[in-house]
Amino acid sequence: MSWVYIENLKKYINENVEIKGWLYNKRSSGKIHFLQIRDGTGFVQGVLEKSKVDEEIFENAKRLRLESSIIVQGKVREDPRAPSGVEIEVSNLKIVQVPIEDYPIGKKEHGIDFLMDHRHLWLRSKKQFHILRIRHEIVKAIREFYDSRGFVLIDTPIFTGAIGESAGNLFQVNYFDYGKAYLAQTGQLYLEAACMAFGKVYNFGPTFRAEKSKTRRHLTEFWMNEAEVAYYEHEDNMKLQEDLVSYVIQKTLEHAENHLKALDRDISKLEKIEPPFPRISYDDAVKLLQRKGFNIKWGDDIGGDEETAISQEFDKPVIVFNYPRHIKAFYMQPDPQRPEVVLCDDMLAPEGYGEIIGASQRIHDYDLLVERIKENNLPLESYDWYLDLRKFGSVPHSGFGMGLERVVAWICGLRHIREAIPFARTLYRLHP
């Protein structure tokens, strides 16, 4: 008898199979046990009838608790009414372990703090199963996109002595005899070095922001995809972002539509996501917000509420470009026509999900970069290697960073980013 994963059961209609998994739920009606079984690839109902099995097997099923680990054997029956399209006519049941106490996550409603405290168990629930399977497909799609375009994966360091943005949101550690080091908030500076060697590069890994933020969009540890391309300028950069996001949406719909539907996600909204995306300048964004009643003036940063208001005007991601120089990072290239703004953009997801990508053309002139580092009161000696890139064969180049969890939250239609990552790290959460 073959061991078969639940996701493949449709290939075994009317065949006897073995499933190794856990009891997700159970109900009984005297002579029949209905066993809801999960195995990490899906969920299926097993029907155990007293008249069709040994009495010992039927009695053993009575002592099962939720999350008992079990091995079930039986015949696969087609059942159009079932979410999986099949059910199992159980002929044998082997118990691997019955939990030593009642499973803490029961049928009743639980508060979010309780569920996050039990995140190690909450991962087993149907909603979390579907969310994290979608995340898996999104990650696959991101990597496939870059591979299909000849990008080289560069793994950038997590410990760094160079600050990518502002020191105020960095986790600081003591690094042996070197003094202070930081957990990376971005791998961008290292990707800039790599793009001068390989032309088109990307990374994908954890990043850290010590922002004391409690919004539904913030994590202190999250996964970010960054890309950097030599000889790409501002327009090239925005086009690459459009192509990436469109590709990710397309592939997620192709490979995870069943998971999206299980979350009751309106996929018609995702099906609209294709290039070109709408674009508005920072200047026009400020005017739009003023018309909507926001107290904002030119030169102010655009926050989460403002991003939501802008994105609600569009049914696709909107690109807001050319922000004021003084509110953006030191490495961004000023617009030659308007040096008070920089050649940058933020991509805001629709439906109020806000920023998913931050991007810019980078400064490639040595003297201008030195000037900007000094303006931002950053230690010049920490950027000696970064400045070398402008001494030896410097070229215009551009790149961006895309936050994975924000993309997952948007695609899944989640209200909070904490469910978009297996184990969330937030201002008040380090356990489990």
PyMOL commands that set and color helices and strands:
alter all, ss='L'
color gray80, all
select helices_A, chain A and resi 6-12+50-52+55-62+112-117+119-122+126-148+167-169+176-178+188-198+234-262+267-271+282-291+304-311+325-327+366-375+380-391+404-412+417-420
alter helices_A, ss='H'
color red, helices_A
select strands_A, chain A and resi 2-3+16-28+32-38+43-49+69-78+86-97+152-153+159-160+172-174+180-183+200-208+221-230+279-281+318-321+334-335+338-342+344-349+354-362+397-403
alter strands_A, ss='S'
color yellow, strands_A
deselect
rebuild
show_as cartoon
